[in-house]
Amino acid sequence: MEAAEFTITTDCVAPASETWQRLWDLTRHSAAIPLTHVFSHRDQELGPGVRFIARTGIGPLHFDDRMVVRQWEEPSRAVIAKVGSYLRALITIELDDNNGVTRVCWKQRYRIVYMPACISHMINPVIRHAYRRALDKILA
């Protein structure tokens, strides 16, 4: 099944090291994404092999988006795999510092399991917009 994909590019007025810290502060993700709490297993710091979860929902009604860090090249590049039962994705994030302004490029290729690829492609603009809004909040 063909995956859907999108790319978001944005600038953050901060050096790459600070942008990296904002980007991978999971409390920022929790604050930026409605009804979602993002946490790592055993509160581990993110790095190669570390697993983390974005749990979205209210009380017992929730969905877990399970992820694992595949590559971690601080402060310039990370690759995250979504490995859940319903959502699979590969996210590549690259940071490029240019005199204190960091360009962030977020590339995501995803597939919603049990859903025809044509639907993923139809909703792709909405998914991209939601990620863009969350990324702007995380980096602010």
N, C-alpha and C positions, 0 to 999 in steps of 0.2 A: 504494500500500500504506500502510495506516495505521500511524503510528509509535506506539511505547509511550512513556510519560513518567512521571517522578516528580519530587518536590520533597523536598529535605532542608533543614530549618531547624535551626540549632544556634547556641549562644552561645559566644563565645570571650572569656575574661577578659583582654582586652588591647585597647588602642585600635585603631582601624581601620587605621592605618598599619602597626602591628606585625602585625596579623592578615593584612593583605595580603602582607607580606613572607613570612610563614610559608606562606601559601596558594600563593604562586608560586615558592617555592624548590623547584626540581625535584628536588634531592637528597632532600627530605622525601617527595616522591611515590615516589621509588625505594625509600626505606626502608619506606614504609607499604604498598606493594603487592607481595605475594609474587612472586618470580621476574621482576620487572619493573625495567627501567632506563629512566628518563625523561630525555631530553636534547633540546636545541635544535640546529638546524643551525648548524654553525660556532660553537657555544657562545654564541650571541647571547642577550642579555637579552630577556625576553619584552616584547612591545609590539605595536602594530598591524602585521599582515602577517607576523609572525614565525611560522615553522613549527617544530613540535617533534614528537617521536615518543615513544611509550611502547612499548618492545620487551619482550614477555613471552615467556619460554621458557628453554630450556637449550641452550647451544651453537648448532649449526646449525638446531635445531628451535625456531623462534620465529615470533611473530606481531607485526607492526608496526601499531600504532594511530596513524595519522597525523593531526595536528591543526594548525590555523592560528588565530591570534588575529584575530578579526574586529573587536572593539571593545576598547578599553583605556582606562578612565577611573579612573586610580589616585587614591585608594585605595577606590573605591566600587563599580565595576562592570566586569565583563569578559564578553565573549561569545567562546566558543571553538567552532569547527566541527571535527567529526571528519570527515575527508575520505578515509578509507581505502577499499579495495576491498571489505571485508567488513563494515565498521561505519560507519554515518553517524549523526551526531548534531549537535545544537545545544545547547550548554550556556551558560546565563546565570547568572552568579554576582553577587550583590549584597551589599554590606556596609553595615550601618547602625550607626554608633557611638553609644552611649548612655552617656555618662559613663564611658568606659573599658571597657565591655562591648560587644563587637561582635556583632551578630546577622548570621549568614552564611546566605544563602538560595541554595541550589544547585538550579537547575531544569534538567532534562535531558530532551530529547525525542530518541529514538533509533530506529534501524531496523537490524536485522541483515540485510544483503543475502543473498539466496538462502534466506531462512528465512520461512515463513509468519508473518504478523503475529500470528496467534493464539498461536504459540509464544512470541514476544517478550512478549506480554501475560501468558502463564502464568508465565514466569520473572522477570517484572518485580519481584516482591517480593524475590527472591534478589539480583538486580542492585542494587536500591535498598539492601538490607542491606549488600552488599559495599562500595558507595560510601560509605555512612554510616560504616562501620568505618574505611575509608581516610581519610575526611575528618577523623574524630576524631583519628586518629594524626598527620595532617599538621598539624593546628592545635594539638596538645598541646605 
